[in-house]
Amino acid sequence: MVKMNKKDKIDKLFKAIADPTRREIFHVLMLASVAMSLSQISQKFEISRQGVTKHIKLLEEAGLIQTVQEGRERFCTANPTPLHEIKNWLAVYDKFWDDKIRALDQYLKQK
């Protein structure tokens, strides 16, 4: 198993959530809060099962979905934990803008 560095993880996460269909698949699995089969997931979308499988693969690579094989069927569950990487990445920019707004507020109060 190849260990990913932080930049690779964030890149994979952004790639995974960049597509609206992948975001919706993830959202469906989050709302279900139980494992769903590929067939069940495919029924919710107007794309082929193969198309859904390709989206699931990218979500898996980003760690957002875990898949388990049971007999002939694969079952998927959502794993929101990797989204913390994006939250942490964005925190730097939140602080930046908070500081800028605070400085602007202080400047305007001096006028």
C-alpha positions as CSV (number, residue, x, y, z in Angstrom):
1,M,0.0,0.0,0.0
2,V,1.4,3.4,-1.0
3,K,1.2,6.1,1.6
4,M,0.0,9.4,0.3
5,N,1.4,12.7,1.4
6,K,-0.9,15.5,2.5
7,K,-0.8,17.3,-0.9
8,D,-1.8,14.1,-2.7
9,K,-4.7,13.5,-0.3
10,I,-6.0,17.0,-0.8
11,D,-5.6,16.8,-4.5
12,K,-7.6,13.5,-4.6
13,L,-10.3,15.0,-2.4
14,F,-10.7,18.1,-4.5
15,K,-10.8,15.9,-7.7
16,A,-13.4,13.6,-6.1
17,I,-15.7,16.4,-5.0
18,A,-15.2,18.5,-8.1
19,D,-17.8,16.6,-10.0
20,P,-21.5,17.2,-9.1
21,T,-22.5,13.5,-9.7
22,R,-19.8,12.3,-7.3
23,R,-20.9,14.9,-4.7
24,E,-24.4,13.6,-5.1
25,I,-23.4,10.0,-4.8
26,F,-21.5,10.9,-1.6
27,H,-24.5,12.8,-0.3
28,V,-26.9,9.9,-1.0
29,L,-24.6,7.6,0.9
30,M,-24.3,10.1,3.8
31,L,-28.1,10.4,4.1
32,A,-28.6,6.7,3.9
33,S,-26.2,6.2,6.8
34,V,-26.1,2.5,5.9
35,A,-24.2,0.5,3.2
36,M,-25.9,0.6,-0.2
37,S,-25.2,-1.8,-3.1
38,L,-24.0,-0.4,-6.4
39,S,-27.4,-1.4,-7.9
40,Q,-29.2,0.7,-5.3
41,I,-26.9,3.6,-5.9
42,S,-27.2,3.3,-9.7
43,Q,-31.0,3.4,-9.5
44,K,-30.8,6.9,-8.1
45,F,-29.0,8.3,-11.1
46,E,-29.7,8.6,-14.8
47,I,-26.3,7.2,-15.8
48,S,-25.2,3.6,-16.3
49,R,-24.0,1.3,-13.6
50,Q,-20.6,1.5,-15.2
51,G,-20.7,5.3,-14.9
52,V,-21.6,5.1,-11.3
53,T,-18.8,2.5,-10.7
54,K,-16.3,4.9,-12.2
55,H,-17.4,7.7,-9.9
56,I,-17.3,5.4,-6.9
57,K,-13.8,4.4,-7.8
58,L,-12.6,8.1,-7.6
59,L,-14.5,8.6,-4.3
60,E,-12.8,5.4,-3.0
61,E,-9.4,6.6,-4.0
62,A,-10.0,9.8,-2.0
63,G,-11.1,7.8,1.0
64,L,-14.6,9.2,0.9
65,I,-16.3,5.9,0.3
66,Q,-15.5,2.4,1.5
67,T,-16.6,-0.6,-0.5
68,V,-17.0,-4.2,0.7
69,Q,-17.6,-7.2,-1.5
70,E,-20.4,-9.5,-0.3
71,G,-21.0,-12.4,-2.6
72,R,-21.6,-11.0,-6.1
73,E,-22.5,-7.5,-4.9
74,R,-20.4,-4.6,-3.7
75,F,-21.7,-2.4,-0.9
76,C,-20.6,1.2,-0.3
77,T,-20.6,3.4,2.8
78,A,-19.7,7.1,3.1
79,N,-16.6,8.1,5.1
80,P,-16.7,11.9,5.8
81,T,-13.5,11.8,7.8
82,P,-11.2,12.8,4.9
83,L,-13.2,16.1,4.5
84,H,-11.3,17.3,7.6
85,E,-8.3,17.7,5.4
86,I,-10.1,20.2,3.3
87,K,-11.5,21.9,6.4
88,N,-8.0,22.3,7.8
89,W,-6.7,23.5,4.4
90,L,-9.4,26.1,4.3
91,A,-8.8,27.2,7.9
92,V,-5.7,29.2,6.8
93,Y,-7.9,31.2,4.4
94,D,-10.6,31.7,7.0
95,K,-8.1,33.2,9.4
96,F,-6.6,35.4,6.6
97,W,-10.0,36.9,5.7
98,D,-11.0,37.2,9.4
99,D,-7.8,39.2,10.0
100,K,-8.4,41.4,6.9
101,I,-12.0,42.1,8.0
102,R,-10.9,42.9,11.5
103,A,-8.2,45.3,10.2
104,L,-10.8,47.0,8.0
105,D,-13.2,47.3,10.9
106,Q,-10.5,48.9,13.0
107,Y,-9.5,51.3,10.2
108,L,-13.1,52.4,9.6
109,K,-13.6,53.0,13.4
110,Q,-10.6,55.3,13.3
111,K,-12.2,57.5,10.6
